[in-house]
Amino acid sequence: MANRKPKMRLAKTGKQVEGNDMAKKKQSKVRKVMREFKRGTLHSGSKHGPKVKSRKQAVAIALSEQRRASGKDDGYAKWYAATKKRH
């Protein structure tokens, strides 16, 4: 019973995902971004933006994409932008 993995729900789809699957998805995002950085093909913003030169910036982009991939980042950013417009 102690070996059971907790199930998580994805925000967008509502599907249940094993905790281990979510971790693999996040790892693959970070791995992909860092590989682009090593090859010199990672751009900040869009593909037409300037190339990323510092490792710290590459890590920040990787963590941002990881957060977006997990589906946790959606609601708060939209809510925050809407409250900023009201004031």
Distance bins in CASP14 RR format, pairs under 12 A and 6 or more apart:
PFRMAT RR
TARGET T0000
AUTHOR 0000-0000-0000
RMODE 2
METHOD distances of the structure
MODEL  1
3 20 0 0 0 0 0 1 0 0 0 0 0
4 18 0 0 0 0 1 0 0 0 0 0 0
4 19 0 0 0 0 0 1 0 0 0 0 0
4 20 0 0 0 0 0 1 0 0 0 0 0
5 16 0 0 0 0 0 1 0 0 0 0 0
5 17 0 0 0 0 0 1 0 0 0 0 0
5 18 1 0 1 0 0 0 0 0 0 0 0
5 19 1 0 1 0 0 0 0 0 0 0 0
5 20 1 0 1 0 0 0 0 0 0 0 0
5 21 0 0 0 0 1 0 0 0 0 0 0
5 22 0 0 0 0 1 0 0 0 0 0 0
5 23 0 0 0 0 1 0 0 0 0 0 0
6 16 0 0 0 0 0 1 0 0 0 0 0
6 17 0 0 0 0 0 1 0 0 0 0 0
6 18 0 0 0 0 1 0 0 0 0 0 0
6 19 1 0 0 1 0 0 0 0 0 0 0
6 20 0 0 0 0 1 0 0 0 0 0 0
6 21 0 0 0 0 0 1 0 0 0 0 0
6 22 0 0 0 0 1 0 0 0 0 0 0
6 23 0 0 0 0 0 1 0 0 0 0 0
7 14 0 0 0 0 0 1 0 0 0 0 0
7 15 0 0 0 0 1 0 0 0 0 0 0
7 16 1 0 1 0 0 0 0 0 0 0 0
7 17 1 0 0 1 0 0 0 0 0 0 0
7 18 1 0 0 1 0 0 0 0 0 0 0
7 19 1 0 0 1 0 0 0 0 0 0 0
7 20 0 0 0 0 0 1 0 0 0 0 0
7 21 0 0 0 0 1 0 0 0 0 0 0
7 22 0 0 0 0 1 0 0 0 0 0 0
8 14 0 0 0 0 1 0 0 0 0 0 0
8 15 0 0 0 0 1 0 0 0 0 0 0
8 16 1 0 0 1 0 0 0 0 0 0 0
8 17 1 0 1 0 0 0 0 0 0 0 0
8 18 1 0 0 1 0 0 0 0 0 0 0
8 19 1 0 1 0 0 0 0 0 0 0 0
8 20 0 0 0 0 0 1 0 0 0 0 0
8 21 0 0 0 0 1 0 0 0 0 0 0
8 22 1 0 1 0 0 0 0 0 0 0 0
8 23 0 0 0 0 1 0 0 0 0 0 0
8 25 0 0 0 0 0 1 0 0 0 0 0
8 26 0 0 0 0 0 1 0 0 0 0 0
8 70 0 0 0 0 1 0 0 0 0 0 0
8 71 0 0 0 0 0 1 0 0 0 0 0
8 72 0 0 0 0 1 0 0 0 0 0 0
9 15 1 0 0 1 0 0 0 0 0 0 0
9 16 1 0 1 0 0 0 0 0 0 0 0
9 17 1 0 0 1 0 0 0 0 0 0 0
9 18 0 0 0 0 0 1 0 0 0 0 0
9 19 0 0 0 0 0 1 0 0 0 0 0
9 22 0 0 0 0 0 1 0 0 0 0 0
9 70 0 0 0 0 0 1 0 0 0 0 0
9 71 0 0 0 0 0 1 0 0 0 0 0
9 72 0 0 0 0 0 1 0 0 0 0 0
10 16 0 0 0 0 1 0 0 0 0 0 0
10 17 1 0 1 0 0 0 0 0 0 0 0
10 18 0 0 0 0 0 1 0 0 0 0 0
10 19 0 0 0 0 0 1 0 0 0 0 0
10 21 0 0 0 0 0 1 0 0 0 0 0
10 22 0 0 0 0 1 0 0 0 0 0 0
10 25 0 0 0 0 1 0 0 0 0 0 0
10 69 0 0 0 0 1 0 0 0 0 0 0
10 70 1 0 0 1 0 0 0 0 0 0 0
10 71 1 0 0 1 0 0 0 0 0 0 0
10 72 0 0 0 0 1 0 0 0 0 0 0
10 74 0 0 0 0 0 1 0 0 0 0 0
11 17 0 0 0 0 0 1 0 0 0 0 0
11 22 0 0 0 0 0 1 0 0 0 0 0
11 67 0 0 0 0 0 1 0 0 0 0 0
11 68 0 0 0 0 0 1 0 0 0 0 0
11 69 0 0 0 0 0 1 0 0 0 0 0
11 70 0 0 0 0 1 0 0 0 0 0 0
11 71 1 0 1 0 0 0 0 0 0 0 0
11 72 1 0 0 1 0 0 0 0 0 0 0
11 73 0 0 0 0 1 0 0 0 0 0 0
11 74 1 0 1 0 0 0 0 0 0 0 0
11 75 1 0 0 1 0 0 0 0 0 0 0
11 76 0 0 0 0 0 1 0 0 0 0 0
11 78 0 0 0 0 0 1 0 0 0 0 0
12 68 0 0 0 0 0 1 0 0 0 0 0
12 69 0 0 0 0 0 1 0 0 0 0 0
12 70 0 0 0 0 0 1 0 0 0 0 0
12 71 1 0 0 1 0 0 0 0 0 0 0
12 72 0 0 0 0 0 1 0 0 0 0 0
12 73 0 0 0 0 0 1 0 0 0 0 0
12 74 1 0 0 1 0 0 0 0 0 0 0
12 75 0 0 0 0 0 1 0 0 0 0 0
13 71 0 0 0 0 1 0 0 0 0 0 0
13 74 0 0 0 0 0 1 0 0 0 0 0
14 71 0 0 0 0 0 1 0 0 0 0 0
15 21 0 0 0 0 0 1 0 0 0 0 0
15 22 0 0 0 0 0 1 0 0 0 0 0
15 71 0 0 0 0 0 1 0 0 0 0 0
16 22 0 0 0 0 0 1 0 0 0 0 0
17 23 0 0 0 0 0 1 0 0 0 0 0
17 24 0 0 0 0 0 1 0 0 0 0 0
17 25 0 0 0 0 1 0 0 0 0 0 0
17 26 0 0 0 0 0 1 0 0 0 0 0
17 69 0 0 0 0 0 1 0 0 0 0 0
17 70 0 0 0 0 1 0 0 0 0 0 0
17 71 0 0 0 0 0 1 0 0 0 0 0
18 24 0 0 0 0 1 0 0 0 0 0 0
18 25 0 0 0 0 0 1 0 0 0 0 0
19 25 0 0 0 0 1 0 0 0 0 0 0
19 26 0 0 0 0 0 1 0 0 0 0 0
19 70 0 0 0 0 0 1 0 0 0 0 0
20 26 0 0 0 0 0 1 0 0 0 0 0
20 27 0 0 0 0 0 1 0 0 0 0 0
21 27 0 0 0 0 0 1 0 0 0 0 0
21 28 0 0 0 0 0 1 0 0 0 0 0
21 69 0 0 0 0 0 1 0 0 0 0 0
21 70 0 0 0 0 0 1 0 0 0 0 0
22 28 0 0 0 0 0 1 0 0 0 0 0
22 29 0 0 0 0 0 1 0 0 0 0 0
22 66 0 0 0 0 0 1 0 0 0 0 0
22 69 0 0 0 0 1 0 0 0 0 0 0
22 70 1 0 0 1 0 0 0 0 0 0 0
22 71 0 0 0 0 1 0 0 0 0 0 0
22 72 0 0 0 0 0 1 0 0 0 0 0
23 29 0 0 0 0 0 1 0 0 0 0 0
23 30 0 0 0 0 0 1 0 0 0 0 0
23 66 0 0 0 0 0 1 0 0 0 0 0
23 69 0 0 0 0 0 1 0 0 0 0 0
23 70 0 0 0 0 1 0 0 0 0 0 0
24 30 0 0 0 0 0 1 0 0 0 0 0
24 31 0 0 0 0 0 1 0 0 0 0 0
24 66 0 0 0 0 0 1 0 0 0 0 0
24 69 0 0 0 0 0 1 0 0 0 0 0
24 70 0 0 0 0 0 1 0 0 0 0 0
25 31 0 0 0 0 0 1 0 0 0 0 0
25 32 0 0 0 0 0 1 0 0 0 0 0
25 65 0 0 0 0 0 1 0 0 0 0 0
25 66 0 0 0 0 1 0 0 0 0 0 0
25 67 0 0 0 0 0 1 0 0 0 0 0
25 68 0 0 0 0 0 1 0 0 0 0 0
25 69 1 0 1 0 0 0 0 0 0 0 0
25 70 1 0 0 1 0 0 0 0 0 0 0
25 71 0 0 0 0 0 1 0 0 0 0 0
26 32 0 0 0 0 0 1 0 0 0 0 0
26 33 0 0 0 0 0 1 0 0 0 0 0
26 62 0 0 0 0 1 0 0 0 0 0 0
26 63 0 0 0 0 1 0 0 0 0 0 0
26 64 0 0 0 0 0 1 0 0 0 0 0
26 65 0 0 0 0 1 0 0 0 0 0 0
26 66 1 0 1 0 0 0 0 0 0 0 0
26 67 0 0 0 0 1 0 0 0 0 0 0
26 68 0 0 0 0 0 1 0 0 0 0 0
26 69 1 0 0 1 0 0 0 0 0 0 0
26 70 1 0 0 1 0 0 0 0 0 0 0
26 71 0 0 0 0 0 1 0 0 0 0 0
26 72 0 0 0 0 0 1 0 0 0 0 0
27 33 0 0 0 0 0 1 0 0 0 0 0
27 34 0 0 0 0 0 1 0 0 0 0 0
27 62 0 0 0 0 0 1 0 0 0 0 0
27 65 0 0 0 0 0 1 0 0 0 0 0
27 66 0 0 0 0 1 0 0 0 0 0 0
27 69 0 0 0 0 0 1 0 0 0 0 0
27 70 0 0 0 0 0 1 0 0 0 0 0
28 34 0 0 0 0 0 1 0 0 0 0 0
28 35 0 0 0 0 0 1 0 0 0 0 0
28 62 0 0 0 0 0 1 0 0 0 0 0
28 65 0 0 0 0 0 1 0 0 0 0 0
28 66 0 0 0 0 1 0 0 0 0 0 0
28 69 0 0 0 0 1 0 0 0 0 0 0
28 70 0 0 0 0 0 1 0 0 0 0 0
29 35 0 0 0 0 0 1 0 0 0 0 0
29 36 0 0 0 0 0 1 0 0 0 0 0
29 61 0 0 0 0 0 1 0 0 0 0 0
29 62 1 0 0 1 0 0 0 0 0 0 0
29 63 0 0 0 0 1 0 0 0 0 0 0
29 64 0 0 0 0 1 0 0 0 0 0 0
29 65 1 0 1 0 0 0 0 0 0 0 0
29 66 1 0 1 0 0 0 0 0 0 0 0
29 67 0 0 0 0 1 0 0 0 0 0 0
29 68 0 0 0 0 1 0 0 0 0 0 0
29 69 1 0 1 0 0 0 0 0 0 0 0
29 70 0 0 0 0 1 0 0 0 0 0 0
29 71 0 0 0 0 0 1 0 0 0 0 0
30 36 0 0 0 0 0 1 0 0 0 0 0
30 37 0 0 0 0 0 1 0 0 0 0 0
30 58 0 0 0 0 1 0 0 0 0 0 0
30 59 0 0 0 0 1 0 0 0 0 0 0
30 60 0 0 0 0 0 1 0 0 0 0 0
30 61 0 0 0 0 1 0 0 0 0 0 0
30 62 1 0 1 0 0 0 0 0 0 0 0
30 63 1 0 0 1 0 0 0 0 0 0 0
30 64 0 0 0 0 0 1 0 0 0 0 0
30 65 1 0 0 1 0 0 0 0 0 0 0
30 66 1 0 1 0 0 0 0 0 0 0 0
30 67 0 0 0 0 0 1 0 0 0 0 0
30 69 0 0 0 0 1 0 0 0 0 0 0
30 70 0 0 0 0 0 1 0 0 0 0 0
31 37 0 0 0 0 0 1 0 0 0 0 0
31 38 0 0 0 0 0 1 0 0 0 0 0
31 58 0 0 0 0 0 1 0 0 0 0 0
31 62 0 0 0 0 1 0 0 0 0 0 0
31 65 0 0 0 0 0 1 0 0 0 0 0
31 66 0 0 0 0 0 1 0 0 0 0 0
31 69 0 0 0 0 0 1 0 0 0 0 0
32 38 0 0 0 0 0 1 0 0 0 0 0
32 39 0 0 0 0 0 1 0 0 0 0 0
32 41 0 0 0 0 0 1 0 0 0 0 0
32 42 0 0 0 0 1 0 0 0 0 0 0
32 58 0 0 0 0 0 1 0 0 0 0 0
32 61 0 0 0 0 0 1 0 0 0 0 0
32 62 0 0 0 0 1 0 0 0 0 0 0
32 65 0 0 0 0 1 0 0 0 0 0 0
32 66 0 0 0 0 0 1 0 0 0 0 0
32 69 0 0 0 0 0 1 0 0 0 0 0
33 39 0 0 0 0 0 1 0 0 0 0 0
33 40 0 0 0 0 0 1 0 0 0 0 0
33 41 0 0 0 0 0 1 0 0 0 0 0
33 42 1 0 0 1 0 0 0 0 0 0 0
33 43 0 0 0 0 0 1 0 0 0 0 0
33 44 0 0 0 0 0 1 0 0 0 0 0
33 45 0 0 0 0 0 1 0 0 0 0 0
33 52 0 0 0 0 1 0 0 0 0 0 0
33 55 0 0 0 0 0 1 0 0 0 0 0
33 57 0 0 0 0 0 1 0 0 0 0 0
33 58 1 0 0 1 0 0 0 0 0 0 0
33 59 0 0 0 0 1 0 0 0 0 0 0
33 60 0 0 0 0 1 0 0 0 0 0 0
33 61 1 0 1 0 0 0 0 0 0 0 0
33 62 1 1 0 0 0 0 0 0 0 0 0
33 63 0 0 0 0 1 0 0 0 0 0 0
33 64 0 0 0 0 1 0 0 0 0 0 0
33 65 1 0 1 0 0 0 0 0 0 0 0
33 66 0 0 0 0 1 0 0 0 0 0 0
33 68 0 0 0 0 0 1 0 0 0 0 0
33 69 0 0 0 0 0 1 0 0 0 0 0
34 40 0 0 0 0 0 1 0 0 0 0 0
34 41 0 0 0 0 0 1 0 0 0 0 0
34 42 0 0 0 0 1 0 0 0 0 0 0
34 52 0 0 0 0 0 1 0 0 0 0 0
34 55 0 0 0 0 1 0 0 0 0 0 0
34 57 0 0 0 0 0 1 0 0 0 0 0
34 58 1 0 0 1 0 0 0 0 0 0 0
34 59 1 0 0 1 0 0 0 0 0 0 0
34 60 0 0 0 0 0 1 0 0 0 0 0
34 61 0 0 0 0 1 0 0 0 0 0 0
34 62 1 0 0 1 0 0 0 0 0 0 0
34 63 0 0 0 0 0 1 0 0 0 0 0
34 65 0 0 0 0 0 1 0 0 0 0 0
34 66 0 0 0 0 0 1 0 0 0 0 0
35 41 0 0 0 0 1 0 0 0 0 0 0
35 42 0 0 0 0 1 0 0 0 0 0 0
35 58 0 0 0 0 0 1 0 0 0 0 0
35 62 0 0 0 0 0 1 0 0 0 0 0
36 42 1 1 0 0 0 0 0 0 0 0 0
36 43 0 0 0 0 1 0 0 0 0 0 0
36 44 0 0 0 0 0 1 0 0 0 0 0
36 47 0 0 0 0 0 1 0 0 0 0 0
36 51 0 0 0 0 1 0 0 0 0 0 0
36 52 0 0 0 0 1 0 0 0 0 0 0
36 58 0 0 0 0 1 0 0 0 0 0 0
36 61 0 0 0 0 1 0 0 0 0 0 0
36 62 0 0 0 0 1 0 0 0 0 0 0
36 65 0 0 0 0 0 1 0 0 0 0 0
37 43 0 0 0 0 0 1 0 0 0 0 0
37 44 0 0 0 0 0 1 0 0 0 0 0
37 51 0 0 0 0 1 0 0 0 0 0 0
37 52 1 0 1 0 0 0 0 0 0 0 0
37 53 0 0 0 0 1 0 0 0 0 0 0
37 54 0 0 0 0 1 0 0 0 0 0 0
37 55 1 0 0 1 0 0 0 0 0 0 0
37 56 0 0 0 0 0 1 0 0 0 0 0
37 57 0 0 0 0 1 0 0 0 0 0 0
37 58 1 1 0 0 0 0 0 0 0 0 0
37 59 0 0 0 0 1 0 0 0 0 0 0
37 60 0 0 0 0 0 1 0 0 0 0 0
37 61 0 0 0 0 1 0 0 0 0 0 0
37 62 0 0 0 0 1 0 0 0 0 0 0
38 52 0 0 0 0 0 1 0 0 0 0 0
38 55 0 0 0 0 1 0 0 0 0 0 0
38 58 0 0 0 0 1 0 0 0 0 0 0
38 62 0 0 0 0 0 1 0 0 0 0 0
39 51 0 0 0 0 0 1 0 0 0 0 0
39 52 0 0 0 0 0 1 0 0 0 0 0
39 58 0 0 0 0 0 1 0 0 0 0 0
40 50 0 0 0 0 0 1 0 0 0 0 0
40 51 1 0 0 1 0 0 0 0 0 0 0
40 52 1 0 0 1 0 0 0 0 0 0 0
40 53 0 0 0 0 1 0 0 0 0 0 0
40 55 0 0 0 0 0 1 0 0 0 0 0
40 58 0 0 0 0 1 0 0 0 0 0 0
41 47 0 0 0 0 1 0 0 0 0 0 0
41 49 0 0 0 0 0 1 0 0 0 0 0
41 51 1 0 0 1 0 0 0 0 0 0 0
41 52 0 0 0 0 1 0 0 0 0 0 0
41 58 0 0 0 0 0 1 0 0 0 0 0
42 49 0 0 0 0 0 1 0 0 0 0 0
42 50 0 0 0 0 0 1 0 0 0 0 0
42 51 1 0 0 1 0 0 0 0 0 0 0
42 52 1 0 1 0 0 0 0 0 0 0 0
42 53 0 0 0 0 1 0 0 0 0 0 0
42 54 0 0 0 0 0 1 0 0 0 0 0
42 55 0 0 0 0 0 1 0 0 0 0 0
42 57 0 0 0 0 1 0 0 0 0 0 0
42 58 1 0 1 0 0 0 0 0 0 0 0
42 59 0 0 0 0 0 1 0 0 0 0 0
42 60 0 0 0 0 0 1 0 0 0 0 0
42 61 1 0 0 1 0 0 0 0 0 0 0
42 62 0 0 0 0 1 0 0 0 0 0 0
42 65 0 0 0 0 0 1 0 0 0 0 0
43 49 1 0 1 0 0 0 0 0 0 0 0
43 50 1 0 0 1 0 0 0 0 0 0 0
43 51 1 0 1 0 0 0 0 0 0 0 0
43 52 1 0 0 1 0 0 0 0 0 0 0
43 53 0 0 0 0 0 1 0 0 0 0 0
43 57 0 0 0 0 0 1 0 0 0 0 0
43 58 0 0 0 0 0 1 0 0 0 0 0
43 61 0 0 0 0 1 0 0 0 0 0 0
44 50 1 0 1 0 0 0 0 0 0 0 0
44 51 1 0 0 1 0 0 0 0 0 0 0
44 52 1 0 1 0 0 0 0 0 0 0 0
44 53 0 0 0 0 1 0 0 0 0 0 0
44 54 0 0 0 0 0 1 0 0 0 0 0
44 57 1 0 0 1 0 0 0 0 0 0 0
44 58 0 0 0 0 1 0 0 0 0 0 0
44 60 0 0 0 0 1 0 0 0 0 0 0
44 61 1 0 0 1 0 0 0 0 0 0 0
44 64 0 0 0 0 0 1 0 0 0 0 0
45 51 0 0 0 0 0 1 0 0 0 0 0
45 52 0 0 0 0 1 0 0 0 0 0 0
45 57 0 0 0 0 0 1 0 0 0 0 0
45 60 0 0 0 0 0 1 0 0 0 0 0
45 61 0 0 0 0 1 0 0 0 0 0 0
45 64 0 0 0 0 1 0 0 0 0 0 0
45 65 0 0 0 0 0 1 0 0 0 0 0
46 61 0 0 0 0 0 1 0 0 0 0 0
50 57 0 0 0 0 0 1 0 0 0 0 0
51 57 0 0 0 0 0 1 0 0 0 0 0
51 58 0 0 0 0 0 1 0 0 0 0 0
51 61 0 0 0 0 0 1 0 0 0 0 0
52 58 1 0 1 0 0 0 0 0 0 0 0
52 59 0 0 0 0 1 0 0 0 0 0 0
52 60 0 0 0 0 1 0 0 0 0 0 0
52 61 1 0 0 1 0 0 0 0 0 0 0
52 62 0 0 0 0 0 1 0 0 0 0 0
54 60 0 0 0 0 1 0 0 0 0 0 0
54 61 0 0 0 0 0 1 0 0 0 0 0
55 61 0 0 0 0 0 1 0 0 0 0 0
55 62 0 0 0 0 0 1 0 0 0 0 0
56 62 0 0 0 0 0 1 0 0 0 0 0
56 63 0 0 0 0 0 1 0 0 0 0 0
57 63 0 0 0 0 0 1 0 0 0 0 0
57 64 0 0 0 0 0 1 0 0 0 0 0
58 64 0 0 0 0 0 1 0 0 0 0 0
58 65 0 0 0 0 0 1 0 0 0 0 0
59 65 0 0 0 0 0 1 0 0 0 0 0
59 66 0 0 0 0 0 1 0 0 0 0 0
60 66 0 0 0 0 0 1 0 0 0 0 0
60 67 0 0 0 0 0 1 0 0 0 0 0
61 67 0 0 0 0 0 1 0 0 0 0 0
61 68 0 0 0 0 0 1 0 0 0 0 0
62 68 0 0 0 0 0 1 0 0 0 0 0
62 69 0 0 0 0 0 1 0 0 0 0 0
63 69 0 0 0 0 0 1 0 0 0 0 0
63 70 0 0 0 0 0 1 0 0 0 0 0
63 72 0 0 0 0 0 1 0 0 0 0 0
63 73 0 0 0 0 0 1 0 0 0 0 0
64 70 0 0 0 0 0 1 0 0 0 0 0
64 72 0 0 0 0 0 1 0 0 0 0 0
64 73 0 0 0 0 1 0 0 0 0 0 0
64 77 0 0 0 0 0 1 0 0 0 0 0
65 71 0 0 0 0 0 1 0 0 0 0 0
65 73 0 0 0 0 1 0 0 0 0 0 0
66 72 0 0 0 0 1 0 0 0 0 0 0
66 73 0 0 0 0 1 0 0 0 0 0 0
67 73 1 0 1 0 0 0 0 0 0 0 0
67 74 0 0 0 0 1 0 0 0 0 0 0
67 75 0 0 0 0 0 1 0 0 0 0 0
67 76 0 0 0 0 0 1 0 0 0 0 0
67 77 0 0 0 0 1 0 0 0 0 0 0
68 74 0 0 0 0 1 0 0 0 0 0 0
68 75 0 0 0 0 0 1 0 0 0 0 0
68 76 0 0 0 0 0 1 0 0 0 0 0
68 77 0 0 0 0 1 0 0 0 0 0 0
71 77 0 0 0 0 0 1 0 0 0 0 0
73 79 0 0 0 0 0 1 0 0 0 0 0
73 80 0 0 0 0 0 1 0 0 0 0 0
74 80 0 0 0 0 0 1 0 0 0 0 0
74 81 0 0 0 0 0 1 0 0 0 0 0
75 81 0 0 0 0 1 0 0 0 0 0 0
75 82 0 0 0 0 0 1 0 0 0 0 0
75 83 0 0 0 0 0 1 0 0 0 0 0
76 82 0 0 0 0 0 1 0 0 0 0 0
76 83 0 0 0 0 0 1 0 0 0 0 0
77 83 0 0 0 0 0 1 0 0 0 0 0
77 84 0 0 0 0 0 1 0 0 0 0 0
78 84 0 0 0 0 0 1 0 0 0 0 0
78 85 0 0 0 0 0 1 0 0 0 0 0
79 85 0 0 0 0 0 1 0 0 0 0 0
79 86 0 0 0 0 0 1 0 0 0 0 0
80 86 0 0 0 0 0 1 0 0 0 0 0
80 87 0 0 0 0 0 1 0 0 0 0 0
81 87 0 0 0 0 0 1 0 0 0 0 0
END
